[in-house]
Amino acid sequence: MTASSILEVAQFEITPGSEDAFEAAIAQAFIYLQQTDGYQGHQLQRCLEHPQQYLLLVQWGSLEAHLVNFRQSENFVRWRALIGPYFARPPQVLHYQLLTGSPF
């Protein structure tokens, strides 16, 4: 991770009952992240208290890597086509820059 690395934090709420299908779809969709210039890694986490809620953490080399290289590409169109049908509402996506501590 470099000083300019950005952490994308996306919160997904999935339609109840579609968790298994969503997890299968996003497992397939990760190839589109990985093919994008500037992608550095990701984690997908599921909430224990609210099993329809997921947290996706994606490390990007820069903000532009996410907003331009990925979001303005065919990879994003394919990504969204696979996982979008499972959203109960639009995802919330924010970007963070590490100030102190170490990446995990």
C-alpha positions as MATLAB code, in Angstrom:
seq = 'MTASSILEVAQFEITPGSEDAFEAAIAQAFIYLQQTDGYQGHQLQRCLEHPQQYLLLVQWGSLEAHLVNFRQSENFVRWRALIGPYFARPPQVLHYQLLTGSPF';
ca = [
       0.000    0.000    0.000;
       1.318    3.440   -0.896;
       0.635    6.821    0.709;
      -1.830    7.626   -2.075;
      -3.789    4.371   -1.706;
      -7.512    4.764   -1.166;
      -9.890    2.468    0.666;
     -13.322    2.211   -0.908;
     -15.963    1.264    1.665;
     -19.212    0.025    0.150;
     -22.207   -0.985    2.239;
     -24.702   -3.324    0.602;
     -28.149   -4.231    1.873;
     -29.417   -7.324    0.100;
     -33.023   -8.414   -0.388;
     -33.861  -10.853    2.442;
     -33.565  -14.461    1.354;
     -31.116  -13.765   -1.471;
     -27.904  -13.838    0.577;
     -26.597  -17.115   -0.858;
     -27.316  -16.034   -4.434;
     -25.676  -12.645   -3.802;
     -22.558  -14.275   -2.360;
     -22.293  -16.568   -5.383;
     -22.761  -13.638   -7.782;
     -20.235  -11.368   -6.102;
     -17.693  -14.209   -5.994;
     -17.965  -14.301   -9.810;
     -17.951  -10.498  -10.085;
     -14.644  -10.038   -8.236;
     -12.784  -10.859  -11.468;
     -13.928   -7.470  -12.814;
     -12.349   -5.646   -9.884;
      -9.158   -7.647  -10.217;
      -8.840   -6.845  -13.932;
      -8.939   -3.085  -13.266;
      -5.748   -1.024  -13.344;
      -5.098    0.293   -9.828;
      -6.898   -2.497   -7.951;
      -4.849   -3.665   -4.947;
      -7.112   -6.038   -2.994;
     -10.475   -6.492   -1.320;
     -12.394   -7.959    1.606;
     -16.095   -8.825    1.770;
     -17.646   -9.043    5.222;
     -21.162  -10.000    6.309;
     -22.845   -8.455    9.342;
     -23.603  -10.922   12.137;
     -26.499   -8.931   13.583;
     -28.084   -8.066   10.222;
     -27.257  -10.873    7.745;
     -28.622   -8.929    4.756;
     -25.896   -6.292    5.248;
     -22.439   -6.589    3.727;
     -19.341   -4.442    3.868;
     -16.987   -4.435    0.886;
     -13.519   -2.949    1.365;
     -11.505   -2.376   -1.808;
      -7.963   -1.018   -1.810;
      -7.205    1.147   -4.859;
      -3.925    2.767   -5.893;
      -5.709    6.114   -6.217;
      -9.172    7.627   -6.193;
      -9.018    7.801   -9.995;
      -8.384    4.046  -10.166;
     -11.837    3.504   -8.702;
     -13.797    6.420  -10.138;
     -12.316    6.387  -13.650;
     -10.575    3.070  -14.321;
     -13.367    0.991  -12.795;
     -16.578    3.032  -12.609;
     -16.280    4.306  -16.196;
     -15.465    0.891  -17.681;
     -17.207   -2.172  -19.031;
     -15.892   -3.994  -15.953;
     -18.234   -1.901  -13.803;
     -21.190   -2.594  -16.111;
     -20.530   -6.344  -15.837;
     -19.948   -6.091  -12.061;
     -23.222   -4.261  -11.507;
     -25.177   -6.625  -13.780;
     -24.124   -9.572  -11.607;
     -24.728   -8.087   -8.160;
     -27.233   -5.267   -8.720;
     -30.345   -7.475   -8.849;
     -29.802   -8.420   -5.188;
     -29.713   -4.873   -3.768;
     -32.584   -3.924   -1.471;
     -31.467   -0.289   -1.929;
     -28.588    1.474   -3.666;
     -25.209    0.871   -2.005;
     -23.518    3.582    0.015;
     -19.930    4.086   -1.197;
     -17.321    6.295    0.481;
     -13.549    6.641    0.096;
     -10.977    6.822    2.884;
      -7.272    7.557    3.129;
      -5.144    5.997    5.883;
      -3.830    8.630    8.302;
      -2.343    6.475   11.035;
      -1.946    2.816   11.863;
      -1.246   -0.016    9.487;
      -3.325   -1.575    6.734;
      -4.887   -4.959    7.417;
];
